[in-house]
Amino acid sequence: MSDLFNCAWREIQRRKARTTANLIGFTLTVAILIVMVSLMQFARDAAGKVLATTGTHFIAFAPRCVEEKCAAMVKDSAHEGFIANGVFTKLLEPGDLKKIVPYPAIKEISPYLLFKMRDKFDGHAFTIGGFDLSDSSVVGSTCCAPADLLPGGRFLRPDDSEKILLEEAYARERGQHVGDLLLIDDQAFTVIGIVNPGDRPAKADVYLPYAEAERVIAPHLTEPLKDRMNIILVQVANAKQQRDAIRRVQSILPEAISSSSSCWKPAVQVMGMNEQAVGLLTIIIALATVALALRSQWASVLERRHDIGILKALGWTNRIVVSLLVLESLLQAVLGGLLGCLLAVVILLFTPIRQIIGATAMVQITLSPLVMAGGLLLAIAGGIIAGLIPAWHAARQCPADALRQV
């Protein structure tokens, strides 16, 4: 075996131009594969950070019938009541939250009060939204968030008392600005911020902390709320788990209806497309590597047909000839693959490519050991295949025919 290795190594050194061309081919192919796959993974991960949280929220509520108890507990049930998606709803028990929480697909849940009432002074209808300030993630995705604030205001804090946020359209209609007082029944509240939450499923005209909302709603009811809610806010762990999370909630609350934007559906599709793109690119580069190496090795064998004929005439068997040619190709593939890995490291770590593509602290380009190993293995596989086919063809030639080649 050592003699065969030495023979292959001498042949590689003797044909410097051909060897250099093969090494450059393997080096560039492996480097391109590692760099491109790393960049594709970076793009996939960067997009995934956004797509995985796109639309990953919904609200759950149970519509009520007019004759049900939760209608009777509202003093003016014809005009006021707990509402969601434009319909009156039932009240849900605090224990319902505990049943939903221990589930992997659900990241966070929170109680929410959404109550429609009539103004005591002019009779106009508006909605009050009461949320738990400690559940900032799910509240921000389903209701309102500090990012929704218009300039000049601030968001609610846990220690705030008699302070409210107004939805922009309602504030404009009522002529309200930051710092103004707003009367709800006989209670005065200071407007500390105006928000535009877009199409959030739990948006309201007036936002208060949960306890404040309970206090404001209480005079309109015939009995205390006792920590009950009419809406459950749900934050899903990942867009791919949205359906699973909805099924979980509906299995616990069979009467519940879920409501969310449908943007999570295309987000899931795009995430799948990104993952497929990485795999497809890898296959294309792998085929190109094998084709390039095969062409080079075939040309090398054609150049050496006369030499191969001499070896066979001296008694070399087909097996030895094939082994020699495959070993030559394999050695070049290994050397080229290692150089390609080194070149990829230099490109990804020591060039401005990070700044060009906008790598951030949130998502960085990483050199995956699996990608590096995959690039090297691809070069080795390409070298074996590229050496085996021409070698088998050369070994099958008749020595006399090979010797006639000049």
One Martini backbone bead per residue (centre of mass of N, CA, C, O) as a GRO file, in nm:
protein
  406
    1MET     BB    1   0.058   0.063  -0.020
    2SER     BB    2   0.302   0.256   0.000
    3ASP     BB    3   0.387   0.228  -0.295
    4LEU     BB    4   0.127   0.342  -0.413
    5PHE     BB    5   0.144   0.615  -0.274
    6ASN     BB    6   0.418   0.704  -0.387
    7CYS     BB    7   0.334   0.689  -0.682
    8ALA     BB    8   0.105   0.894  -0.665
    9TRP     BB    9   0.274   1.131  -0.556
   10ARG     BB   10   0.473   1.152  -0.793
   11GLU     BB   11   0.259   1.205  -1.010
   12ILE     BB   12   0.157   1.468  -0.891
   13GLN     BB   13   0.439   1.616  -0.904
   14ARG     BB   14   0.488   1.582  -1.212
   15ARG     BB   15   0.188   1.712  -1.261
   16LYS     BB   16   0.160   2.030  -1.193
   17ALA     BB   17  -0.062   2.157  -1.366
   18ARG     BB   18  -0.285   1.952  -1.311
   19THR     BB   19  -0.273   1.966  -1.002
   20THR     BB   20  -0.329   2.268  -0.972
   21ALA     BB   21  -0.605   2.265  -1.108
   22ASN     BB   22  -0.737   2.065  -0.911
   23LEU     BB   23  -0.687   2.219  -0.648
   24ILE     BB   24  -0.838   2.474  -0.728
   25GLY     BB   25  -1.109   2.340  -0.775
   26PHE     BB   26  -1.150   2.223  -0.490
   27THR     BB   27  -1.105   2.481  -0.328
   28LEU     BB   28  -1.331   2.658  -0.452
   29THR     BB   29  -1.567   2.467  -0.412
   30VAL     BB   30  -1.552   2.438  -0.104
   31ALA     BB   31  -1.558   2.737  -0.036
   32ILE     BB   32  -1.825   2.801  -0.172
   33LEU     BB   33  -1.997   2.605  -0.016
   34ILE     BB   34  -1.945   2.713   0.270
   35VAL     BB   35  -2.021   3.008   0.221
   36MET     BB   36  -2.305   2.968   0.100
   37VAL     BB   37  -2.428   2.802   0.328
   38SER     BB   38  -2.370   3.007   0.552
   39LEU     BB   39  -2.536   3.237   0.422
   40MET     BB   40  -2.802   3.083   0.406
   41GLN     BB   41  -2.823   3.033   0.708
   42PHE     BB   42  -2.822   3.326   0.786
   43ALA     BB   43  -3.076   3.405   0.625
   44ARG     BB   44  -3.261   3.201   0.758
   45ASP     BB   45  -3.220   3.296   1.054
   46ALA     BB   46  -3.296   3.591   1.015
   47ALA     BB   47  -3.578   3.532   0.903
   48GLY     BB   48  -3.668   3.343   1.135
   49LYS     BB   49  -3.675   3.557   1.361
   50VAL     BB   50  -3.923   3.689   1.225
   51LEU     BB   51  -4.114   3.457   1.124
   52ALA     BB   52  -4.145   3.302   1.401
   53THR     BB   53  -4.309   3.587   1.510
   54THR     BB   54  -4.528   3.582   1.293
   55GLY     BB   55  -4.842   3.568   1.420
   56THR     BB   56  -4.778   3.460   1.734
   57HIS     BB   57  -5.105   3.506   1.790
   58PHE     BB   58  -5.400   3.506   2.008
   59ILE     BB   59  -5.744   3.491   2.073
   60ALA     BB   60  -5.976   3.383   2.336
   61PHE     BB   61  -6.335   3.315   2.307
   62ALA     BB   62  -6.688   3.319   2.426
   63PRO     BB   63  -6.977   3.331   2.309
   64ARG     BB   64  -7.298   3.459   2.381
   65CYS     BB   65  -7.606   3.451   2.511
   66VAL     BB   66  -7.852   3.658   2.614
   67GLU     BB   67  -7.954   3.456   2.862
   68GLU     BB   68  -7.705   3.462   3.003
   69LYS     BB   69  -7.546   3.544   3.294
   70CYS     BB   70  -7.340   3.757   3.173
   71ALA     BB   71  -7.580   3.939   3.091
   72ALA     BB   72  -7.722   3.980   3.371
   73MET     BB   73  -7.459   4.126   3.511
   74VAL     BB   74  -7.544   4.348   3.316
   75LYS     BB   75  -7.726   4.622   3.339
   76ASP     BB   76  -7.679   4.709   3.015
   77SER     BB   77  -7.706   4.453   2.795
   78ALA     BB   78  -7.793   4.608   2.526
   79HIS     BB   79  -7.509   4.810   2.531
   80GLU     BB   80  -7.343   4.631   2.726
   81GLY     BB   81  -7.019   4.455   2.754
   82PHE     BB   82  -6.851   4.182   2.679
   83ILE     BB   83  -6.598   4.190   2.415
   84ALA     BB   84  -6.543   4.033   2.078
   85ASN     BB   85  -6.543   4.084   1.755
   86GLY     BB   86  -6.837   4.239   1.806
   87VAL     BB   87  -6.913   4.043   2.047
   88PHE     BB   88  -7.053   3.890   2.296
   89THR     BB   89  -6.931   3.747   2.606
   90LYS     BB   90  -6.802   3.539   2.812
   91LEU     BB   91  -6.685   3.423   3.109
   92LEU     BB   92  -6.373   3.338   3.249
   93GLU     BB   93  -6.182   3.138   3.437
   94PRO     BB   94  -5.886   3.122   3.607
   95GLY     BB   95  -5.846   2.805   3.563
   96ASP     BB   96  -5.808   2.813   3.251
   97LEU     BB   97  -5.513   2.906   3.250
   98LYS     BB   98  -5.383   2.659   3.398
   99LYS     BB   99  -5.457   2.452   3.168
  100ILE     BB  100  -5.284   2.589   2.931
  101VAL     BB  101  -4.982   2.648   3.003
  102PRO     BB  102  -4.866   2.339   2.999
  103TYR     BB  103  -4.723   2.408   2.684
  104PRO     BB  104  -4.491   2.424   2.434
  105ALA     BB  105  -4.646   2.613   2.216
  106ILE     BB  106  -4.683   2.799   2.471
  107LYS     BB  107  -4.541   3.089   2.597
  108GLU     BB  108  -4.798   3.291   2.661
  109ILE     BB  109  -5.041   3.412   2.900
  110SER     BB  110  -5.343   3.628   2.938
  111PRO     BB  111  -5.553   3.832   3.079
  112TYR     BB  112  -5.865   3.994   2.952
  113LEU     BB  113  -6.040   4.308   2.924
  114LEU     BB  114  -6.343   4.373   2.722
  115PHE     BB  115  -6.540   4.673   2.740
  116LYS     BB  116  -6.858   4.792   2.670
  117MET     BB  117  -6.955   5.141   2.688
  118ARG     BB  118  -7.133   5.420   2.812
  119ASP     BB  119  -7.149   5.742   2.830
  120LYS     BB  120  -7.279   5.938   3.081
  121PHE     BB  121  -7.306   6.219   2.912
  122ASP     BB  122  -7.340   6.137   2.572
  123GLY     BB  123  -7.358   5.805   2.497
  124HIS     BB  124  -7.105   5.701   2.392
  125ALA     BB  125  -6.920   5.443   2.256
  126PHE     BB  126  -6.675   5.228   2.427
  127THR     BB  127  -6.357   5.074   2.496
  128ILE     BB  128  -6.212   4.857   2.745
  129GLY     BB  129  -5.868   4.772   2.826
  130GLY     BB  130  -5.741   4.505   3.035
  131PHE     BB  131  -5.401   4.456   3.152
  132ASP     BB  132  -5.105   4.282   3.218
  133LEU     BB  133  -4.795   4.427   3.267
  134SER     BB  134  -4.621   4.152   3.310
  135ASP     BB  135  -4.728   4.063   3.003
  136SER     BB  136  -4.565   4.204   2.756
  137SER     BB  137  -4.552   4.014   2.513
  138VAL     BB  138  -4.855   3.938   2.466
  139VAL     BB  139  -4.964   4.227   2.479
  140GLY     BB  140  -4.790   4.346   2.242
  141SER     BB  141  -4.916   4.136   2.014
  142THR     BB  142  -5.249   4.185   2.089
  143CYS     BB  143  -5.264   4.499   2.176
  144CYS     BB  144  -5.007   4.673   2.317
  145ALA     BB  145  -4.711   4.889   2.281
  146PRO     BB  146  -4.449   5.101   2.309
  147ALA     BB  147  -4.409   5.110   1.989
  148ASP     BB  148  -4.711   5.250   1.950
  149LEU     BB  149  -4.625   5.518   2.028
  150LEU     BB  150  -4.659   5.840   2.026
  151PRO     BB  151  -4.532   6.126   2.041
  152GLY     BB  152  -4.517   6.237   2.397
  153GLY     BB  153  -4.537   5.959   2.537
  154ARG     BB  154  -4.628   5.688   2.759
  155PHE     BB  155  -4.628   5.402   2.927
  156LEU     BB  156  -4.740   5.189   3.132
  157ARG     BB  157  -4.721   5.129   3.486
  158PRO     BB  158  -4.752   4.949   3.774
  159ASP     BB  159  -4.776   5.238   3.956
  160ASP     BB  160  -5.019   5.332   3.817
  161SER     BB  161  -5.277   5.592   3.864
  162GLU     BB  162  -5.515   5.722   3.681
  163LYS     BB  163  -5.410   5.597   3.398
  164ILE     BB  164  -5.400   5.630   3.033
  165LEU     BB  165  -5.471   5.496   2.714
  166LEU     BB  166  -5.506   5.588   2.367
  167GLU     BB  167  -5.647   5.557   2.078
  168GLU     BB  168  -5.602   5.747   1.810
  169ALA     BB  169  -5.890   5.766   1.690
  170TYR     BB  170  -6.031   5.831   1.958
  171ALA     BB  171  -5.869   6.084   2.031
  172ARG     BB  172  -5.956   6.249   1.785
  173GLU     BB  173  -6.262   6.237   1.822
  174ARG     BB  174  -6.230   6.361   2.135
  175GLY     BB  175  -5.983   6.564   2.160
  176GLN     BB  176  -5.725   6.416   2.267
  177HIS     BB  177  -5.435   6.450   2.486
  178VAL     BB  178  -5.152   6.466   2.627
  179GLY     BB  179  -5.259   6.544   2.970
  180ASP     BB  180  -5.538   6.491   2.973
  181LEU     BB  181  -5.868   6.459   3.079
  182LEU     BB  182  -6.074   6.163   3.153
  183LEU     BB  183  -6.408   6.070   3.177
  184ILE     BB  184  -6.525   5.788   3.372
  185ASP     BB  185  -6.783   5.877   3.468
  186ASP     BB  186  -6.647   6.003   3.783
  187GLN     BB  187  -6.361   5.945   3.664
  188ALA     BB  188  -6.029   6.061   3.654
  189PHE     BB  189  -5.802   6.059   3.372
  190THR     BB  190  -5.475   6.040   3.255
  191VAL     BB  191  -5.319   6.110   2.958
  192ILE     BB  192  -5.000   5.944   2.870
  193GLY     BB  193  -5.100   5.809   2.587
  194ILE     BB  194  -5.072   5.732   2.232
  195VAL     BB  195  -5.195   5.471   2.018
  196ASN     BB  196  -5.100   5.245   1.728
  197PRO     BB  197  -5.183   4.897   1.692
  198GLY     BB  198  -5.356   4.840   1.458
  199ASP     BB  199  -5.460   4.483   1.408
  200ARG     BB  200  -5.513   4.398   1.680
  201PRO     BB  201  -5.730   4.169   1.840
  202ALA     BB  202  -5.727   4.362   2.138
  203LYS     BB  203  -5.831   4.627   2.078
  204ALA     BB  204  -5.888   4.965   2.203
  205ASP     BB  205  -5.969   5.282   2.325
  206VAL     BB  206  -5.900   5.199   2.629
  207TYR     BB  207  -5.616   5.176   2.855
  208LEU     BB  208  -5.559   4.952   3.136
  209PRO     BB  209  -5.506   4.819   3.405
  210TYR     BB  210  -5.660   4.553   3.529
  211ALA     BB  211  -5.756   4.667   3.805
  212GLU     BB  212  -5.873   4.930   3.686
  213ALA     BB  213  -6.080   4.796   3.501
  214GLU     BB  214  -6.242   4.662   3.723
  215ARG     BB  215  -6.323   4.929   3.865
  216VAL     BB  216  -6.470   5.058   3.616
  217ILE     BB  217  -6.676   4.817   3.561
  218ALA     BB  218  -6.832   4.757   3.829
  219PRO     BB  219  -7.083   4.965   3.807
  220HIS     BB  220  -7.200   4.777   3.551
  221LEU     BB  221  -7.249   4.558   3.769
  222THR     BB  222  -7.408   4.303   3.987
  223GLU     BB  223  -7.113   4.170   4.018
  224PRO     BB  224  -6.825   4.048   4.075
  225LEU     BB  225  -6.552   3.922   3.898
  226LYS     BB  226  -6.326   3.746   4.031
  227ASP     BB  227  -6.085   3.730   3.801
  228ARG     BB  228  -6.231   3.745   3.555
  229MET     BB  229  -6.261   3.687   3.200
  230ASN     BB  230  -6.310   3.721   2.829
  231ILE     BB  231  -5.994   3.700   2.756
  232ILE     BB  232  -5.727   3.523   2.592
  233LEU     BB  233  -5.391   3.564   2.572
  234VAL     BB  234  -5.170   3.440   2.306
  235GLN     BB  235  -4.836   3.305   2.292
  236VAL     BB  236  -4.636   3.171   2.053
  237ALA     BB  237  -4.337   3.013   2.000
  238ASN     BB  238  -4.420   2.936   1.691
  239ALA     BB  239  -4.552   2.945   1.381
  240LYS     BB  240  -4.558   2.625   1.349
  241GLN     BB  241  -4.748   2.615   1.636
  242GLN     BB  242  -5.027   2.748   1.598
  243ARG     BB  243  -5.228   2.515   1.556
  244ASP     BB  244  -5.158   2.364   1.816
  245ALA     BB  245  -5.241   2.591   2.013
  246ILE     BB  246  -5.535   2.615   1.925
  247ARG     BB  247  -5.615   2.323   1.989
  248ARG     BB  248  -5.553   2.336   2.289
  249VAL     BB  249  -5.759   2.554   2.368
  250GLN     BB  250  -6.013   2.406   2.242
  251SER     BB  251  -5.990   2.150   2.427
  252ILE     BB  252  -6.050   2.320   2.694
  253LEU     BB  253  -6.235   2.534   2.511
  254PRO     BB  254  -6.487   2.444   2.310
  255GLU     BB  255  -6.628   2.744   2.278
  256ALA     BB  256  -6.390   2.863   2.156
  257ILE     BB  257  -6.248   3.141   1.983
  258SER     BB  258  -6.015   3.222   1.743
  259SER     BB  259  -5.799   3.522   1.694
  260SER     BB  260  -5.614   3.627   1.398
  261SER     BB  261  -5.376   3.672   1.200
  262SER     BB  262  -5.263   3.526   0.876
  263CYS     BB  263  -4.938   3.572   0.860
  264TRP     BB  264  -4.829   3.288   0.962
  265LYS     BB  265  -4.866   3.119   0.706
  266PRO     BB  266  -4.653   3.249   0.511
  267ALA     BB  267  -4.420   3.224   0.712
  268VAL     BB  268  -4.402   2.915   0.710
  269GLN     BB  269  -4.349   2.887   0.406
  270VAL     BB  270  -4.084   3.051   0.396
  271MET     BB  271  -3.924   2.876   0.592
  272GLY     BB  272  -3.934   2.623   0.411
  273MET     BB  273  -3.795   2.751   0.163
  274ASN     BB  274  -3.521   2.814   0.297
  275GLU     BB  275  -3.448   2.520   0.368
  276GLN     BB  276  -3.459   2.416   0.072
  277ALA     BB  277  -3.243   2.604  -0.049
  278VAL     BB  278  -2.999   2.489   0.099
  279GLY     BB  279  -3.022   2.199  -0.014
  280LEU     BB  280  -3.015   2.269  -0.319
  281LEU     BB  281  -2.742   2.412  -0.324
  282THR     BB  282  -2.573   2.173  -0.227
  283ILE     BB  283  -2.638   1.984  -0.464
  284ILE     BB  284  -2.533   2.161  -0.694
  285ILE     BB  285  -2.238   2.183  -0.593
  286ALA     BB  286  -2.183   1.881  -0.582
  287LEU     BB  287  -2.221   1.826  -0.885
  288ALA     BB  288  -2.006   2.029  -0.979
  289THR     BB  289  -1.767   1.895  -0.842
  290VAL     BB  290  -1.779   1.621  -0.984
  291ALA     BB  291  -1.767   1.728  -1.276
  292LEU     BB  292  -1.495   1.871  -1.255
  293ALA     BB  293  -1.323   1.630  -1.160
  294LEU     BB  294  -1.395   1.437  -1.391
  295ARG     BB  295  -1.282   1.602  -1.622
  296SER     BB  296  -0.988   1.617  -1.522
  297GLN     BB  297  -0.935   1.307  -1.492
  298TRP     BB  298  -0.997   1.229  -1.781
  299ALA     BB  299  -0.773   1.396  -1.907
  300SER     BB  300  -0.542   1.257  -1.752
  301VAL     BB  301  -0.586   0.970  -1.866
  302LEU     BB  302  -0.554   1.038  -2.167
  303GLU     BB  303  -0.253   1.134  -2.133
  304ARG     BB  304  -0.182   0.820  -1.992
  305ARG     BB  305  -0.225   0.573  -2.178
  306HIS     BB  306   0.066   0.484  -2.237
  307ASP     BB  307   0.153   0.439  -1.940
  308ILE     BB  308  -0.066   0.229  -1.875
  309GLY     BB  309   0.025   0.022  -2.086
  310ILE     BB  310   0.300  -0.035  -1.958
  311LEU     BB  311   0.200  -0.135  -1.682
  312LYS     BB  312   0.036  -0.374  -1.798
  313ALA     BB  313   0.280  -0.506  -1.945
  314LEU     BB  314   0.428  -0.546  -1.652
  315GLY     BB  315   0.160  -0.666  -1.469
  316TRP     BB  316  -0.062  -0.486  -1.408
  317THR     BB  317  -0.352  -0.467  -1.267
  318ASN     BB  318  -0.658  -0.338  -1.265
  319ARG     BB  319  -0.667  -0.284  -0.959
  320ILE     BB  320  -0.404  -0.116  -0.942
  321VAL     BB  321  -0.475   0.102  -1.146
  322VAL     BB  322  -0.728   0.203  -1.006
  323SER     BB  323  -0.599   0.267  -0.732
  324LEU     BB  324  -0.399   0.479  -0.833
  325LEU     BB  325  -0.602   0.683  -0.962
  326VAL     BB  326  -0.779   0.721  -0.711
  327LEU     BB  327  -0.553   0.818  -0.520
  328GLU     BB  328  -0.479   1.069  -0.672
  329SER     BB  329  -0.759   1.203  -0.654
  330LEU     BB  330  -0.782   1.192  -0.342
  331LEU     BB  331  -0.538   1.366  -0.268
  332GLN     BB  332  -0.640   1.620  -0.412
  333ALA     BB  333  -0.907   1.642  -0.259
  334VAL     BB  334  -0.795   1.674   0.027
  335LEU     BB  335  -0.619   1.919  -0.022
  336GLY     BB  336  -0.841   2.099  -0.146
  337GLY     BB  337  -1.038   2.080   0.095
  338LEU     BB  338  -0.853   2.208   0.309
  339LEU     BB  339  -0.809   2.473   0.156
  340GLY     BB  340  -1.112   2.545   0.140
  341CYS     BB  341  -1.159   2.571   0.443
  342LEU     BB  342  -0.951   2.795   0.489
  343LEU     BB  343  -1.075   3.001   0.290
  344ALA     BB  344  -1.351   3.022   0.430
  345VAL     BB  345  -1.246   3.136   0.695
  346VAL     BB  346  -1.127   3.392   0.579
  347ILE     BB  347  -1.386   3.506   0.450
  348LEU     BB  348  -1.577   3.497   0.716
  349LEU     BB  349  -1.358   3.634   0.935
  350PHE     BB  350  -1.142   3.837   0.739
  351THR     BB  351  -1.380   3.999   0.608
  352PRO     BB  352  -1.638   4.237   0.504
  353ILE     BB  353  -1.895   4.045   0.481
  354ARG     BB  354  -2.047   4.114   0.743
  355GLN     BB  355  -2.110   4.410   0.666
  356ILE     BB  356  -2.246   4.367   0.390
  357ILE     BB  357  -2.488   4.169   0.512
  358GLY     BB  358  -2.563   4.252   0.818
  359ALA     BB  359  -2.449   4.151   1.072
  360THR     BB  360  -2.561   4.068   1.397
  361ALA     BB  361  -2.613   3.997   1.723
  362MET     BB  362  -2.865   3.821   1.666
  363VAL     BB  363  -2.720   3.739   1.377
  364GLN     BB  364  -2.461   3.523   1.295
  365ILE     BB  365  -2.193   3.412   1.142
  366THR     BB  366  -2.128   3.064   1.117
  367LEU     BB  367  -1.899   2.794   1.170
  368SER     BB  368  -1.986   2.494   1.085
  369PRO     BB  369  -1.868   2.181   1.133
  370LEU     BB  370  -2.064   2.041   0.935
  371VAL     BB  371  -2.000   2.212   0.686
  372MET     BB  372  -1.699   2.156   0.679
  373ALA     BB  373  -1.723   1.848   0.663
  374GLY     BB  374  -1.902   1.846   0.411
  375GLY     BB  375  -1.695   1.975   0.219
  376LEU     BB  376  -1.476   1.757   0.250
  377LEU     BB  377  -1.652   1.510   0.175
  378LEU     BB  378  -1.722   1.610  -0.104
  379ALA     BB  379  -1.436   1.607  -0.215
  380ILE     BB  380  -1.383   1.307  -0.166
  381ALA     BB  381  -1.620   1.198  -0.330
  382GLY     BB  382  -1.539   1.341  -0.592
  383GLY     BB  383  -1.261   1.206  -0.618
  384ILE     BB  384  -1.354   0.912  -0.633
  385ILE     BB  385  -1.547   0.936  -0.872
  386ALA     BB  386  -1.344   1.081  -1.065
  387GLY     BB  387  -1.138   0.833  -1.051
  388LEU     BB  388  -1.305   0.570  -1.110
  389ILE     BB  389  -1.414   0.601  -1.398
  390PRO     BB  390  -1.149   0.647  -1.561
  391ALA     BB  391  -0.997   0.403  -1.442
  392TRP     BB  392  -1.184   0.180  -1.549
  393HIS     BB  393  -1.146   0.253  -1.845
  394ALA     BB  394  -0.834   0.219  -1.855
  395ALA     BB  395  -0.816  -0.082  -1.747
  396ARG     BB  396  -0.984  -0.204  -2.003
  397GLN     BB  397  -0.758  -0.173  -2.175
  398CYS     BB  398  -0.548  -0.262  -2.411
  399PRO     BB  399  -0.215  -0.252  -2.409
  400ALA     BB  400  -0.169  -0.224  -2.717
  401ASP     BB  401  -0.354   0.021  -2.756
  402ALA     BB  402  -0.213   0.207  -2.549
  403LEU     BB  403   0.078   0.201  -2.687
  404ARG     BB  404  -0.026   0.350  -2.958
  405GLN     BB  405  -0.035   0.593  -2.785
  406VAL     BB  406   0.104   0.938  -2.807
   0.00000   0.00000   0.00000
